[in-house]
């Protein structure tokens, strides 16, 4: 199976290779204070996320649907969100010290996907064939990525109490690459968890709204239309419009949360 993927689908394997290289270069920044090494690490991470994006888009075009159905597709998408969110955090907090954590998480997700390869493309169930499916899933995966990175940062913070090497990494001299400010791990972890839980909560609310429309009001609308009960059908349609507006507002809130998160 792995040989088949390497031969027939080399781009997926290349994504794993790039994440592995990013892990190696970010680890090198723990030892070397060279600006060149640090910039190469970020450049490789950007390339990994870019190629990850390309394979997701390719799968989307090939499947003619959002590629979030199978475990394989979900793992590839999770790696993309981890990488993209980490690059945002690197720019926000001006440090590359957590690059190893993020790139290793993304690499693990891609390798897991390769061993769960799903060559057969299946259609989405009727319940998921909706315009709400993509933002709903994306919100969840951004939340998963944020909480996962926060867990990795927390692990480093715990290890710093027992490992002199990790403790040295988190000092002013070794802990930062882009700035001379000391790292506030508690704030970074708290911000990541807060952002992740906001995304997960919004995703849950959007799921509830979608379920309410699909399971309650849409069957009513269909039944009233079939029986030509137009006033009742109009009431059901009005309820659906209101709930769609709620989900639209939630989508705007998600965008604002992503843009303004610090």
C-alpha positions, -999 to 999 in steps of 0.1 A, spaced: 0 0 0 27 25 10 47 17 -22 15 23 -42 10 57 -26 46 67 -33 44 57 -69 8 67 -78 4 97 -54 38 112 -47 24 145 -36 9 131 -4 43 115 4 60 148 -4 38 166 21 50 141 48 86 147 37 83 185 39 68 183 74 96 160 84 122 185 70 104 213 89 106 193 121 144 188 115 150 225 108 129 237 137 149 214 159 181 229 145 169 263 157 170 249 192 208 245 188 218 270 163 211 308 166 216 313 129 190 335 113 194 315 81 185 282 97 155 298 113 143 313 81 148 280 62 127 263 89 98 287 83 102 285 45 100 247 46 69 249 68 53 273 44 61 249 15 46 220 35 14 239 41 12 251 5 16 215 -8 -9 203 18 -33 228 4 -27 217 -31 -34 180 -23 -66 190 -5 -78 211 -35 -69 183 -59 -89 158 -38 -117 182 -37 -118 185 -75 -114 148 -80 -142 139 -55 -164 168 -66 -171 175 -29 -153 188 2 -127 161 11 -136 157 48 -156 125 47 -131 96 53 -105 92 81 -78 96 55 -92 129 42 -98 142 77 -62 135 88 -48 153 58 -70 183 65 -60 183 102 -23 185 92 -31 215 70 -49 233 99 -21 225 123 5 239 100 -15 270 90 -24 278 126 12 274 137 24 298 111 -1 323 124 11 318 160 47 321 149 40 355 134 18 366 164 42 357 191 74 362 171 90 329 181 98 296 164 104 276 195 72 256 191 78 248 154 90 213 163 57 206 182 35 218 153 54 202 125 57 169 144 19 169 150 13 177 113 37 150 102 21 124 125 -13 133 111 -1 129 75 17 96 82 -15 83 99 -34 94 68 -10 75 45 -16 43 64 -54 49 62 -53 55 25 -88 57 10 -84 54 -28 -122 49 -34 -140 82 -34 -175 80 -18 -203 105 -20 -214 124 10 -247 114 27 -276 135 18 -276 151 53 -241 165 46 -247 178 11 -251 214 23 -233 246 20 -230 246 58 -209 215 58 -176 231 48 -175 260 74 -189 237 101 -161 211 96 -134 238 92 -144 255 124 -140 222 143 -107 213 127 -92 248 135 -104 241 171 -87 207 171 -55 222 158 -54 250 184 -60 226 213 -35 202 199 -8 229 197 -17 241 232 -12 205 245 22 204 229 32 237 244 19 226 278 40 194 275 71 215 269 63 237 299 60 206 321 92 191 308 110 223 315 107 215 352 125 182 348 148 187 318 176 213 319 178 212 280 141 221 277 144 247 304 173 262 285 153 263 253 126 284 270 151 310 284 157 344 268 188 332 250 175 300 234 138 304 235 133 331 209 145 337 174 125 367 161 126 389 192 145 394 224 114 392 247 110 364 272 84 338 264 52 337 284 42 301 280 11 304 302 -3 332 281 5 314 248 -11 282 260 -42 301 274 -47 320 242 -45 288 221 -69 269 243 -93 299 244 -92 302 207 -97 265 202 -127 263 225 -143 293 209 -140 275 175 -153 242 189 -182 260 206 -192 279 175 -190 246 155 -213 229 180 -238 258 178 -237 256 140 -243 219 142 -273 224 164 -288 250 140 -282 227 110 -298 197 128 -328 219 137 -333 229 101 -327 195 86 -346 173 111 -374 196 121 -383 224 97 -373 210 64 -395 179 68 -423 202 78 -418 223 47 -417 193 24 -449 178 40 -468 211 38 -458 216 2 -469 181 -7 -503 187 9 -506 222 -6 -508 238 28 -491 270 17 -495 291 48 -480 264 70 -452 259 44 -445 296 45 -441 295 82 -417 266 80 -397 284 52 -396 316 73 -382 296 103 -355 281 80 -346 315 67 -341 328 103 -319 299 112 -299 303 80 -294 339 91 -282 328 125 -256 305 109 -245 333 86 -239 355 116 -220 326 133 -198 323 101 -190 360 103 -181 356 140 -158 328 131 -140 349 105 -137 378 129 -123 355 156 -97 341 133 -86 375 121 -85 392 155 -72 363 176 -40 371 195 
